[in-house]
Amino acid sequence: MKHLVQTDYVIYDKANDNPLQDSYGRVILFGDKSEAINDCYGNETVVSCTELPMHWKLEILNQINL
């Protein structure tokens, strides 16, 4: 079973509680923080996936453990 690590980052819109997702609804994980920062828009920020609210952590765990 895979687990979340601090060095995986997501682009997160905290105001709308929404991480960046692909067209299939999967949360996009970045292994390089600077790459994620370059892809940010507006009120989005880059956070470690371990800093997300629990419901998003569980969503990512379900996604990577399929």
Distance bins in CASP14 RR format, pairs under 12 A and 6 or more apart:
PFRMAT RR
TARGET T0000
AUTHOR 0000-0000-0000
RMODE 2
METHOD distances of the structure
MODEL  1
1 61 0 0 0 0 1 0 0 0 0 0 0
1 62 0 0 0 0 0 1 0 0 0 0 0
1 64 0 0 0 0 1 0 0 0 0 0 0
1 65 1 0 1 0 0 0 0 0 0 0 0
1 66 0 0 0 0 0 1 0 0 0 0 0
2 8 0 0 0 0 0 1 0 0 0 0 0
2 29 0 0 0 0 0 1 0 0 0 0 0
2 49 0 0 0 0 0 1 0 0 0 0 0
2 60 0 0 0 0 1 0 0 0 0 0 0
2 61 1 0 0 1 0 0 0 0 0 0 0
2 62 0 0 0 0 0 1 0 0 0 0 0
2 63 0 0 0 0 1 0 0 0 0 0 0
2 64 1 0 1 0 0 0 0 0 0 0 0
2 65 1 0 1 0 0 0 0 0 0 0 0
2 66 0 0 0 0 1 0 0 0 0 0 0
3 49 0 0 0 0 0 1 0 0 0 0 0
3 50 0 0 0 0 1 0 0 0 0 0 0
3 57 0 0 0 0 0 1 0 0 0 0 0
3 58 0 0 0 0 0 1 0 0 0 0 0
3 60 0 0 0 0 0 1 0 0 0 0 0
3 61 1 0 0 1 0 0 0 0 0 0 0
3 64 0 0 0 0 1 0 0 0 0 0 0
3 65 0 0 0 0 1 0 0 0 0 0 0
4 10 0 0 0 0 0 1 0 0 0 0 0
4 27 0 0 0 0 0 1 0 0 0 0 0
4 29 0 0 0 0 1 0 0 0 0 0 0
4 47 0 0 0 0 0 1 0 0 0 0 0
4 48 0 0 0 0 1 0 0 0 0 0 0
4 49 1 0 1 0 0 0 0 0 0 0 0
4 50 1 0 1 0 0 0 0 0 0 0 0
4 51 0 0 0 0 1 0 0 0 0 0 0
4 52 0 0 0 0 1 0 0 0 0 0 0
4 54 0 0 0 0 0 1 0 0 0 0 0
4 56 0 0 0 0 0 1 0 0 0 0 0
4 57 1 0 0 1 0 0 0 0 0 0 0
4 58 0 0 0 0 1 0 0 0 0 0 0
4 59 0 0 0 0 0 1 0 0 0 0 0
4 60 1 0 0 1 0 0 0 0 0 0 0
4 61 1 0 0 1 0 0 0 0 0 0 0
4 62 0 0 0 0 0 1 0 0 0 0 0
4 63 0 0 0 0 0 1 0 0 0 0 0
4 64 0 0 0 0 1 0 0 0 0 0 0
4 65 0 0 0 0 0 1 0 0 0 0 0
5 29 0 0 0 0 1 0 0 0 0 0 0
5 31 0 0 0 0 1 0 0 0 0 0 0
5 48 0 0 0 0 1 0 0 0 0 0 0
5 49 1 0 0 1 0 0 0 0 0 0 0
5 50 1 0 0 1 0 0 0 0 0 0 0
5 51 0 0 0 0 0 1 0 0 0 0 0
5 57 0 0 0 0 0 1 0 0 0 0 0
5 60 0 0 0 0 0 1 0 0 0 0 0
5 61 0 0 0 0 0 1 0 0 0 0 0
5 64 0 0 0 0 0 1 0 0 0 0 0
6 31 0 0 0 0 0 1 0 0 0 0 0
6 33 0 0 0 0 0 1 0 0 0 0 0
6 47 0 0 0 0 0 1 0 0 0 0 0
6 48 1 0 1 0 0 0 0 0 0 0 0
6 49 1 0 0 1 0 0 0 0 0 0 0
6 50 1 0 1 0 0 0 0 0 0 0 0
6 51 0 0 0 0 1 0 0 0 0 0 0
6 52 0 0 0 0 0 1 0 0 0 0 0
7 29 0 0 0 0 0 1 0 0 0 0 0
7 30 0 0 0 0 1 0 0 0 0 0 0
7 31 1 0 0 1 0 0 0 0 0 0 0
7 32 0 0 0 0 1 0 0 0 0 0 0
7 33 0 0 0 0 1 0 0 0 0 0 0
7 36 0 0 0 0 0 1 0 0 0 0 0
7 48 1 0 0 1 0 0 0 0 0 0 0
7 49 0 0 0 0 1 0 0 0 0 0 0
7 50 0 0 0 0 1 0 0 0 0 0 0
8 19 0 0 0 0 0 1 0 0 0 0 0
8 27 0 0 0 0 1 0 0 0 0 0 0
8 28 0 0 0 0 0 1 0 0 0 0 0
8 29 1 0 1 0 0 0 0 0 0 0 0
8 30 1 0 0 1 0 0 0 0 0 0 0
8 31 1 0 1 0 0 0 0 0 0 0 0
8 32 0 0 0 0 1 0 0 0 0 0 0
8 33 0 0 0 0 1 0 0 0 0 0 0
8 35 0 0 0 0 0 1 0 0 0 0 0
8 36 0 0 0 0 1 0 0 0 0 0 0
8 46 0 0 0 0 0 1 0 0 0 0 0
8 47 0 0 0 0 0 1 0 0 0 0 0
8 48 1 0 0 1 0 0 0 0 0 0 0
8 49 1 0 1 0 0 0 0 0 0 0 0
8 50 0 0 0 0 1 0 0 0 0 0 0
8 51 0 0 0 0 0 1 0 0 0 0 0
8 52 0 0 0 0 0 1 0 0 0 0 0
8 57 0 0 0 0 0 1 0 0 0 0 0
8 60 0 0 0 0 1 0 0 0 0 0 0
8 61 0 0 0 0 0 1 0 0 0 0 0
8 63 0 0 0 0 0 1 0 0 0 0 0
8 64 0 0 0 0 1 0 0 0 0 0 0
9 19 0 0 0 0 0 1 0 0 0 0 0
9 20 0 0 0 0 0 1 0 0 0 0 0
9 27 0 0 0 0 0 1 0 0 0 0 0
9 28 0 0 0 0 1 0 0 0 0 0 0
9 29 1 0 0 1 0 0 0 0 0 0 0
9 30 1 0 1 0 0 0 0 0 0 0 0
9 31 1 0 0 1 0 0 0 0 0 0 0
9 32 1 0 0 1 0 0 0 0 0 0 0
9 33 1 0 1 0 0 0 0 0 0 0 0
9 34 0 0 0 0 1 0 0 0 0 0 0
9 35 0 0 0 0 1 0 0 0 0 0 0
9 36 1 0 1 0 0 0 0 0 0 0 0
9 37 0 0 0 0 1 0 0 0 0 0 0
9 38 0 0 0 0 0 1 0 0 0 0 0
9 39 0 0 0 0 0 1 0 0 0 0 0
9 40 0 0 0 0 0 1 0 0 0 0 0
9 44 0 0 0 0 0 1 0 0 0 0 0
9 45 0 0 0 0 0 1 0 0 0 0 0
9 46 1 0 1 0 0 0 0 0 0 0 0
9 47 1 0 0 1 0 0 0 0 0 0 0
9 48 1 0 1 0 0 0 0 0 0 0 0
9 49 1 0 0 1 0 0 0 0 0 0 0
9 50 0 0 0 0 1 0 0 0 0 0 0
9 51 0 0 0 0 1 0 0 0 0 0 0
9 52 0 0 0 0 0 1 0 0 0 0 0
9 60 0 0 0 0 0 1 0 0 0 0 0
10 18 0 0 0 0 0 1 0 0 0 0 0
10 19 1 0 1 0 0 0 0 0 0 0 0
10 20 1 0 0 1 0 0 0 0 0 0 0
10 21 0 0 0 0 1 0 0 0 0 0 0
10 22 0 0 0 0 0 1 0 0 0 0 0
10 26 0 0 0 0 0 1 0 0 0 0 0
10 27 1 0 1 0 0 0 0 0 0 0 0
10 28 1 0 0 1 0 0 0 0 0 0 0
10 29 1 0 0 1 0 0 0 0 0 0 0
10 30 1 0 0 1 0 0 0 0 0 0 0
10 31 0 0 0 0 1 0 0 0 0 0 0
10 33 0 0 0 0 0 1 0 0 0 0 0
10 35 0 0 0 0 0 1 0 0 0 0 0
10 36 1 0 0 1 0 0 0 0 0 0 0
10 37 0 0 0 0 0 1 0 0 0 0 0
10 39 0 0 0 0 0 1 0 0 0 0 0
10 40 0 0 0 0 0 1 0 0 0 0 0
10 44 0 0 0 0 1 0 0 0 0 0 0
10 45 0 0 0 0 1 0 0 0 0 0 0
10 46 1 0 0 1 0 0 0 0 0 0 0
10 47 1 0 0 1 0 0 0 0 0 0 0
10 48 1 0 0 1 0 0 0 0 0 0 0
10 49 1 0 1 0 0 0 0 0 0 0 0
10 50 0 0 0 0 0 1 0 0 0 0 0
10 51 0 0 0 0 1 0 0 0 0 0 0
10 52 1 0 0 1 0 0 0 0 0 0 0
10 53 0 0 0 0 0 1 0 0 0 0 0
10 56 1 0 0 1 0 0 0 0 0 0 0
10 57 0 0 0 0 0 1 0 0 0 0 0
10 59 0 0 0 0 0 1 0 0 0 0 0
10 60 1 0 0 1 0 0 0 0 0 0 0
10 63 0 0 0 0 0 1 0 0 0 0 0
11 18 0 0 0 0 1 0 0 0 0 0 0
11 19 1 0 0 1 0 0 0 0 0 0 0
11 20 1 0 1 0 0 0 0 0 0 0 0
11 21 0 0 0 0 1 0 0 0 0 0 0
11 22 0 0 0 0 0 1 0 0 0 0 0
11 27 0 0 0 0 1 0 0 0 0 0 0
11 28 1 0 0 1 0 0 0 0 0 0 0
11 29 0 0 0 0 1 0 0 0 0 0 0
11 30 1 0 0 1 0 0 0 0 0 0 0
11 31 0 0 0 0 0 1 0 0 0 0 0
11 33 0 0 0 0 0 1 0 0 0 0 0
11 35 0 0 0 0 0 1 0 0 0 0 0
11 36 1 0 1 0 0 0 0 0 0 0 0
11 37 0 0 0 0 1 0 0 0 0 0 0
11 38 0 0 0 0 0 1 0 0 0 0 0
11 39 1 0 0 1 0 0 0 0 0 0 0
11 40 1 0 1 0 0 0 0 0 0 0 0
11 41 0 0 0 0 1 0 0 0 0 0 0
11 42 0 0 0 0 0 1 0 0 0 0 0
11 43 0 0 0 0 0 1 0 0 0 0 0
11 44 1 0 1 0 0 0 0 0 0 0 0
11 45 1 0 0 1 0 0 0 0 0 0 0
11 46 1 0 1 0 0 0 0 0 0 0 0
11 47 0 0 0 0 1 0 0 0 0 0 0
11 48 0 0 0 0 0 1 0 0 0 0 0
11 49 0 0 0 0 0 1 0 0 0 0 0
11 52 0 0 0 0 0 1 0 0 0 0 0
12 18 1 0 0 1 0 0 0 0 0 0 0
12 19 1 0 1 0 0 0 0 0 0 0 0
12 20 1 0 0 1 0 0 0 0 0 0 0
12 21 0 0 0 0 0 1 0 0 0 0 0
12 27 0 0 0 0 1 0 0 0 0 0 0
12 28 0 0 0 0 0 1 0 0 0 0 0
12 29 0 0 0 0 0 1 0 0 0 0 0
12 30 0 0 0 0 0 1 0 0 0 0 0
12 36 0 0 0 0 1 0 0 0 0 0 0
12 39 0 0 0 0 0 1 0 0 0 0 0
12 40 0 0 0 0 1 0 0 0 0 0 0
12 41 0 0 0 0 0 1 0 0 0 0 0
12 42 0 0 0 0 0 1 0 0 0 0 0
12 43 0 0 0 0 1 0 0 0 0 0 0
12 44 1 0 0 1 0 0 0 0 0 0 0
12 45 1 0 1 0 0 0 0 0 0 0 0
12 46 1 0 0 1 0 0 0 0 0 0 0
12 47 1 0 1 0 0 0 0 0 0 0 0
12 48 0 0 0 0 1 0 0 0 0 0 0
12 49 0 0 0 0 1 0 0 0 0 0 0
12 51 0 0 0 0 1 0 0 0 0 0 0
12 52 1 0 0 1 0 0 0 0 0 0 0
12 53 0 0 0 0 1 0 0 0 0 0 0
12 56 0 0 0 0 1 0 0 0 0 0 0
12 57 0 0 0 0 0 1 0 0 0 0 0
12 60 0 0 0 0 0 1 0 0 0 0 0
13 19 1 0 0 1 0 0 0 0 0 0 0
13 20 1 0 0 1 0 0 0 0 0 0 0
13 21 0 0 0 0 0 1 0 0 0 0 0
13 40 0 0 0 0 1 0 0 0 0 0 0
13 41 0 0 0 0 1 0 0 0 0 0 0
13 42 0 0 0 0 1 0 0 0 0 0 0
13 43 1 0 0 1 0 0 0 0 0 0 0
13 44 1 0 1 0 0 0 0 0 0 0 0
13 45 1 0 0 1 0 0 0 0 0 0 0
13 46 0 0 0 0 0 1 0 0 0 0 0
13 47 0 0 0 0 0 1 0 0 0 0 0
13 52 0 0 0 0 0 1 0 0 0 0 0
13 56 0 0 0 0 0 1 0 0 0 0 0
14 42 0 0 0 0 0 1 0 0 0 0 0
14 43 1 0 0 1 0 0 0 0 0 0 0
14 44 0 0 0 0 1 0 0 0 0 0 0
14 45 1 0 0 1 0 0 0 0 0 0 0
14 46 0 0 0 0 0 1 0 0 0 0 0
14 47 0 0 0 0 1 0 0 0 0 0 0
14 51 0 0 0 0 0 1 0 0 0 0 0
14 52 0 0 0 0 1 0 0 0 0 0 0
14 53 0 0 0 0 1 0 0 0 0 0 0
14 56 0 0 0 0 0 1 0 0 0 0 0
15 42 0 0 0 0 0 1 0 0 0 0 0
15 43 1 0 1 0 0 0 0 0 0 0 0
15 44 0 0 0 0 1 0 0 0 0 0 0
15 45 0 0 0 0 0 1 0 0 0 0 0
16 42 0 0 0 0 0 1 0 0 0 0 0
16 43 0 0 0 0 1 0 0 0 0 0 0
16 44 0 0 0 0 1 0 0 0 0 0 0
17 43 0 0 0 0 0 1 0 0 0 0 0
17 52 0 0 0 0 1 0 0 0 0 0 0
17 53 1 0 0 1 0 0 0 0 0 0 0
17 54 0 0 0 0 0 1 0 0 0 0 0
17 55 0 0 0 0 1 0 0 0 0 0 0
17 56 1 0 0 1 0 0 0 0 0 0 0
17 59 0 0 0 0 0 1 0 0 0 0 0
18 25 0 0 0 0 0 1 0 0 0 0 0
18 27 0 0 0 0 1 0 0 0 0 0 0
18 28 0 0 0 0 0 1 0 0 0 0 0
18 43 0 0 0 0 0 1 0 0 0 0 0
18 44 0 0 0 0 1 0 0 0 0 0 0
18 45 0 0 0 0 0 1 0 0 0 0 0
18 52 0 0 0 0 0 1 0 0 0 0 0
18 53 0 0 0 0 0 1 0 0 0 0 0
18 55 0 0 0 0 0 1 0 0 0 0 0
18 56 0 0 0 0 1 0 0 0 0 0 0
18 59 0 0 0 0 0 1 0 0 0 0 0
19 25 0 0 0 0 1 0 0 0 0 0 0
19 26 0 0 0 0 1 0 0 0 0 0 0
19 27 1 0 1 0 0 0 0 0 0 0 0
19 28 1 0 0 1 0 0 0 0 0 0 0
19 29 0 0 0 0 1 0 0 0 0 0 0
19 30 0 0 0 0 0 1 0 0 0 0 0
19 36 0 0 0 0 0 1 0 0 0 0 0
19 40 0 0 0 0 0 1 0 0 0 0 0
19 44 0 0 0 0 1 0 0 0 0 0 0
19 45 0 0 0 0 0 1 0 0 0 0 0
19 46 0 0 0 0 0 1 0 0 0 0 0
19 47 0 0 0 0 1 0 0 0 0 0 0
19 48 0 0 0 0 0 1 0 0 0 0 0
19 49 0 0 0 0 1 0 0 0 0 0 0
19 51 0 0 0 0 0 1 0 0 0 0 0
19 52 1 0 0 1 0 0 0 0 0 0 0
19 53 0 0 0 0 1 0 0 0 0 0 0
19 55 0 0 0 0 0 1 0 0 0 0 0
19 56 1 0 1 0 0 0 0 0 0 0 0
19 57 0 0 0 0 0 1 0 0 0 0 0
19 59 0 0 0 0 1 0 0 0 0 0 0
19 60 0 0 0 0 1 0 0 0 0 0 0
19 63 0 0 0 0 0 1 0 0 0 0 0
20 26 0 0 0 0 0 1 0 0 0 0 0
20 27 1 0 0 1 0 0 0 0 0 0 0
20 28 1 0 1 0 0 0 0 0 0 0 0
20 29 0 0 0 0 1 0 0 0 0 0 0
20 30 0 0 0 0 1 0 0 0 0 0 0
20 36 0 0 0 0 1 0 0 0 0 0 0
20 39 1 0 0 1 0 0 0 0 0 0 0
20 40 0 0 0 0 1 0 0 0 0 0 0
20 41 0 0 0 0 1 0 0 0 0 0 0
20 42 0 0 0 0 0 1 0 0 0 0 0
20 44 1 0 0 1 0 0 0 0 0 0 0
20 45 0 0 0 0 0 1 0 0 0 0 0
20 46 0 0 0 0 1 0 0 0 0 0 0
20 47 0 0 0 0 0 1 0 0 0 0 0
20 49 0 0 0 0 0 1 0 0 0 0 0
20 52 0 0 0 0 0 1 0 0 0 0 0
20 56 0 0 0 0 0 1 0 0 0 0 0
21 27 1 0 1 0 0 0 0 0 0 0 0
21 28 1 0 0 1 0 0 0 0 0 0 0
21 29 0 0 0 0 0 1 0 0 0 0 0
21 56 0 0 0 0 0 1 0 0 0 0 0
21 59 0 0 0 0 1 0 0 0 0 0 0
21 60 0 0 0 0 0 1 0 0 0 0 0
21 63 0 0 0 0 1 0 0 0 0 0 0
22 28 1 0 1 0 0 0 0 0 0 0 0
22 29 0 0 0 0 0 1 0 0 0 0 0
22 63 0 0 0 0 0 1 0 0 0 0 0
24 63 0 0 0 0 1 0 0 0 0 0 0
24 66 0 0 0 0 0 1 0 0 0 0 0
25 56 0 0 0 0 0 1 0 0 0 0 0
25 59 0 0 0 0 1 0 0 0 0 0 0
25 60 0 0 0 0 0 1 0 0 0 0 0
25 62 0 0 0 0 0 1 0 0 0 0 0
25 63 0 0 0 0 1 0 0 0 0 0 0
26 56 0 0 0 0 0 1 0 0 0 0 0
26 59 0 0 0 0 1 0 0 0 0 0 0
26 60 0 0 0 0 1 0 0 0 0 0 0
26 62 0 0 0 0 1 0 0 0 0 0 0
26 63 1 0 1 0 0 0 0 0 0 0 0
26 64 0 0 0 0 1 0 0 0 0 0 0
26 66 0 0 0 0 1 0 0 0 0 0 0
27 47 0 0 0 0 0 1 0 0 0 0 0
27 49 1 0 0 1 0 0 0 0 0 0 0
27 52 0 0 0 0 1 0 0 0 0 0 0
27 53 0 0 0 0 0 1 0 0 0 0 0
27 55 0 0 0 0 0 1 0 0 0 0 0
27 56 1 0 0 1 0 0 0 0 0 0 0
27 57 0 0 0 0 1 0 0 0 0 0 0
27 58 0 0 0 0 0 1 0 0 0 0 0
27 59 1 0 0 1 0 0 0 0 0 0 0
27 60 1 0 1 0 0 0 0 0 0 0 0
27 61 0 0 0 0 0 1 0 0 0 0 0
27 62 0 0 0 0 0 1 0 0 0 0 0
27 63 1 0 0 1 0 0 0 0 0 0 0
27 64 0 0 0 0 1 0 0 0 0 0 0
28 35 0 0 0 0 0 1 0 0 0 0 0
28 36 0 0 0 0 1 0 0 0 0 0 0
28 39 0 0 0 0 1 0 0 0 0 0 0
28 44 0 0 0 0 0 1 0 0 0 0 0
28 46 0 0 0 0 0 1 0 0 0 0 0
28 49 0 0 0 0 0 1 0 0 0 0 0
28 60 0 0 0 0 0 1 0 0 0 0 0
28 63 0 0 0 0 0 1 0 0 0 0 0
29 35 0 0 0 0 0 1 0 0 0 0 0
29 36 0 0 0 0 1 0 0 0 0 0 0
29 46 0 0 0 0 0 1 0 0 0 0 0
29 47 0 0 0 0 0 1 0 0 0 0 0
29 48 0 0 0 0 0 1 0 0 0 0 0
29 49 1 0 0 1 0 0 0 0 0 0 0
29 50 0 0 0 0 0 1 0 0 0 0 0
29 52 0 0 0 0 0 1 0 0 0 0 0
29 56 0 0 0 0 0 1 0 0 0 0 0
29 57 0 0 0 0 0 1 0 0 0 0 0
29 59 0 0 0 0 0 1 0 0 0 0 0
29 60 1 0 0 1 0 0 0 0 0 0 0
29 61 0 0 0 0 0 1 0 0 0 0 0
29 63 0 0 0 0 1 0 0 0 0 0 0
29 64 0 0 0 0 1 0 0 0 0 0 0
30 36 1 1 0 0 0 0 0 0 0 0 0
30 37 0 0 0 0 1 0 0 0 0 0 0
30 38 0 0 0 0 1 0 0 0 0 0 0
30 39 1 0 0 1 0 0 0 0 0 0 0
30 40 0 0 0 0 0 1 0 0 0 0 0
30 46 1 0 0 1 0 0 0 0 0 0 0
30 47 0 0 0 0 0 1 0 0 0 0 0
30 48 0 0 0 0 0 1 0 0 0 0 0
30 49 0 0 0 0 1 0 0 0 0 0 0
31 37 0 0 0 0 0 1 0 0 0 0 0
31 46 0 0 0 0 0 1 0 0 0 0 0
31 48 0 0 0 0 0 1 0 0 0 0 0
31 49 0 0 0 0 1 0 0 0 0 0 0
32 38 0 0 0 0 1 0 0 0 0 0 0
32 39 0 0 0 0 0 1 0 0 0 0 0
32 46 0 0 0 0 0 1 0 0 0 0 0
33 39 0 0 0 0 0 1 0 0 0 0 0
33 40 0 0 0 0 0 1 0 0 0 0 0
33 45 0 0 0 0 0 1 0 0 0 0 0
33 46 1 0 1 0 0 0 0 0 0 0 0
33 47 0 0 0 0 1 0 0 0 0 0 0
33 48 0 0 0 0 1 0 0 0 0 0 0
33 49 0 0 0 0 0 1 0 0 0 0 0
34 40 0 0 0 0 0 1 0 0 0 0 0
34 46 0 0 0 0 1 0 0 0 0 0 0
35 46 0 0 0 0 1 0 0 0 0 0 0
36 44 0 0 0 0 1 0 0 0 0 0 0
36 45 0 0 0 0 1 0 0 0 0 0 0
36 46 1 0 1 0 0 0 0 0 0 0 0
36 47 0 0 0 0 1 0 0 0 0 0 0
36 48 0 0 0 0 0 1 0 0 0 0 0
36 49 0 0 0 0 0 1 0 0 0 0 0
37 44 0 0 0 0 1 0 0 0 0 0 0
37 45 0 0 0 0 1 0 0 0 0 0 0
37 46 1 0 1 0 0 0 0 0 0 0 0
37 47 0 0 0 0 0 1 0 0 0 0 0
38 44 0 0 0 0 0 1 0 0 0 0 0
38 46 0 0 0 0 1 0 0 0 0 0 0
39 45 0 0 0 0 0 1 0 0 0 0 0
39 46 0 0 0 0 1 0 0 0 0 0 0
40 46 1 0 0 1 0 0 0 0 0 0 0
40 47 0 0 0 0 0 1 0 0 0 0 0
45 51 0 0 0 0 0 1 0 0 0 0 0
45 52 0 0 0 0 0 1 0 0 0 0 0
46 52 0 0 0 0 0 1 0 0 0 0 0
47 53 0 0 0 0 0 1 0 0 0 0 0
47 56 0 0 0 0 1 0 0 0 0 0 0
47 57 0 0 0 0 0 1 0 0 0 0 0
48 56 0 0 0 0 0 1 0 0 0 0 0
48 57 0 0 0 0 0 1 0 0 0 0 0
48 60 0 0 0 0 0 1 0 0 0 0 0
49 56 1 0 0 1 0 0 0 0 0 0 0
49 57 1 0 0 1 0 0 0 0 0 0 0
49 58 0 0 0 0 0 1 0 0 0 0 0
49 59 0 0 0 0 0 1 0 0 0 0 0
49 60 1 0 1 0 0 0 0 0 0 0 0
49 61 0 0 0 0 1 0 0 0 0 0 0
49 63 0 0 0 0 0 1 0 0 0 0 0
49 64 0 0 0 0 1 0 0 0 0 0 0
50 56 0 0 0 0 0 1 0 0 0 0 0
50 57 1 0 0 1 0 0 0 0 0 0 0
50 60 0 0 0 0 1 0 0 0 0 0 0
50 61 0 0 0 0 0 1 0 0 0 0 0
51 57 0 0 0 0 1 0 0 0 0 0 0
51 60 0 0 0 0 0 1 0 0 0 0 0
52 58 0 0 0 0 1 0 0 0 0 0 0
52 59 0 0 0 0 1 0 0 0 0 0 0
52 60 1 0 0 1 0 0 0 0 0 0 0
52 61 0 0 0 0 0 1 0 0 0 0 0
53 59 0 0 0 0 1 0 0 0 0 0 0
53 60 0 0 0 0 0 1 0 0 0 0 0
54 60 0 0 0 0 0 1 0 0 0 0 0
54 61 0 0 0 0 0 1 0 0 0 0 0
55 61 0 0 0 0 0 1 0 0 0 0 0
55 62 0 0 0 0 0 1 0 0 0 0 0
56 62 0 0 0 0 0 1 0 0 0 0 0
56 63 0 0 0 0 0 1 0 0 0 0 0
57 63 0 0 0 0 0 1 0 0 0 0 0
57 64 0 0 0 0 0 1 0 0 0 0 0
58 64 0 0 0 0 0 1 0 0 0 0 0
58 65 0 0 0 0 0 1 0 0 0 0 0
59 65 0 0 0 0 0 1 0 0 0 0 0
59 66 0 0 0 0 0 1 0 0 0 0 0
60 66 0 0 0 0 0 1 0 0 0 0 0
END
